[in-house]
C-alpha cells in the first residue's frame, strides 16, 4: 500500500479495505520511515512495512512471509470448517 496517493492516503484506504475484508494482508510502502509513520501504518491494520526506495530482497522477504502466513490461515480455516461439518 502506497501511503501517498492522490485521492485517499494509504491509512484511509487500508481502513476501507479491512472493513470489507478483515483478513486482507496489507504491506505499507513509503519513504516516510519515522517511527510515528510506521506506527500509523501498523495501527491502521497493515501487517508489515517496506521503506522506499524499495530494497528488492526486503520486499521479497516480506511478501513471502505474508504469503506463507496467509496459506497457514487458509489451511486452519479449512480444517475448522471440516471439523464443524
HUHUKA-V379750 format. One record per backbone hydrogen bond with DSSP energy under -1.0 kcal/mol. CO is the residue of the C=O (numbers start at 1). NH is the residue of the N-H. E is the energy in kcal/mol with one decimal. If there is no record, write none. Layout:
((CO NH E) (CO NH E))
This chain:
((1 29 -2.9) (3 10 -1.5) (9 13 -2.5) (10 14 -2.5) (11 15 -2.3) (12 16 -2.1) (13 17 -2.6) (14 18 -2.9) (15 19 -1.4) (16 20 -1.2) (17 21 -2.1) (21 24 -2.1) (26 47 -2.9) (28 50 -3.0) (29 3 -1.2) (30 52 -2.0) (31 33 -1.1) (34 38 -2.2) (35 39 -2.9) (36 40 -2.2) (37 41 -1.9) (38 42 -2.5) (39 43 -3.0) (40 44 -1.3) (41 46 -2.1) (42 45 -1.1) (48 28 -2.6) (50 30 -1.1) (55 59 -2.6) (56 60 -2.6) (57 61 -2.3) (58 62 -2.4) (59 63 -2.7) (60 64 -2.7) (61 65 -2.4) (62 66 -2.2) (63 67 -2.2) (64 68 -2.3) (65 69 -2.1) (66 70 -2.2) (67 71 -2.1) (68 72 -2.3) (69 73 -2.3) (70 74 -2.6) (71 75 -2.5) (72 76 -2.8) (73 77 -2.6) (74 78 -2.1) (75 79 -2.5) (76 80 -2.5) (77 81 -2.3) (78 82 -2.2) (79 83 -2.4) (80 84 -2.3) (81 85 -1.2))
